[in-house]
């Protein structure tokens, strides 16, 4: 069996004999980027709500276009 182990962070093992390894790693990377972008957009929306003194019906929502733009920007770096 041939594999790749990583010691710089929490121990992981990736089986390199898996023919879909590139696709799996890409999915994981995109999911990580999307999670970071959604979290950042949510923090900005919450900050806007906290600083503007809005009422419950006027809360700022997460802008999905902003999240999409963030994902695209990070994937094209």
Residue pairs with C-beta under 8 A, 6 or more apart in sequence:
1 15
1 17
2 16
2 17
3 13
3 14
3 15
3 16
3 17
4 13
4 14
4 16
5 11
5 12
5 13
6 12
6 14
14 21
14 25
15 21
18 24
30 71
30 75
33 71
33 74
33 75
34 67
34 71
36 70
36 74
37 67
37 70
37 71
37 74
38 62
38 67
40 70
41 62
41 63
41 66
41 67
41 70
42 62
44 66
45 59
45 60
45 61
45 62
45 63
48 60
49 59
49 60
52 60
54 60
